[in-house]
Amino acid sequence: MPPIAAISATADATRVRLSLNYVRSTEGAGLTPLVVPPYADASRAASVLDAAAGLLLTGGEDVDPRLYGAVPHPTTQAPNPARDETELALLRLARERRIPVLAICRGIQLVNVAFGGTLVQDLPSERPSAIVHDQGEERSRRSHAVTLAADSLVASAAGSTAFDVNSYHHQAVDRLGTGLRVTGRAPDGVVEACEGTEAGWWLLAVQWHPEDLTTDAPGWDRGLFRAWADQVRAFCATR
């Protein structure tokens, strides 16, 4: 059986919700997805990572600003405390156990907060730009460029240092957390990729949504999932 990878999801009062493209992209990279809902008791995260050898932190609602000492902006969505607590617990355990992590959109923001960083809560009002970072419903359209550091995990995984990505977010990394390195930016300077700097732990986070682009002819976004899956398999071999 292929290695199991935990994929975080959100939930409302009646349903657990997750884009199927996260599951498809994970399966396409040769892993077995395990969807993880927000738990009322975040300590359950330990049992999830007892079974999983990889962690994918997904997109979704805004991280609670109180977690980084900020007052909520008028445009910031209502928090989902159970999701925040569950994903922070999953990330903390993955860090302790050196489980490979791929983080997407909300995921890069959650990672930054977990490492002591802060977020821009509303790009249109706080960092006005000609770049449209929320392209609406056309999720597979590549709407702006990113430039990546040549010596980065993300450039190595994608096989390129510059390409166009999709974009649907209104928040972004502001002050970078300790133990992270910025490795990609949009033309207006918004952080589009970062990675962990701790030896022996593979952590890659991006602001765009590669899960919606893995069927495109260019292999950039498949490469991100493939690199993560390679690390998951390597981690399995050490267990």
Buried (B, 14 or more C-beta within 10 A) or exposed (E): EBBBBBBBBBBEEEEEEBBEBBBBBBBBBBBBBBBBBBBEEBEBBEEBBEEBBBBBBBBBBBBBBEBBEBEBBEBBBEBBBBBBBBBBBBBBBBBEBBBBBBBBBBBBBBBBBBBBBBBBBBBEEBBEBEBEBEBEEEBEBBBBBBBBBEEBBBBBBBBBBEBBBBBBBBBBBBEBBEBBBBBBBBEEEBBBBBBBEEEEBBBBBBBBBBBBBBEBEBEBBBBBBBBBBBBBBEBEEEE
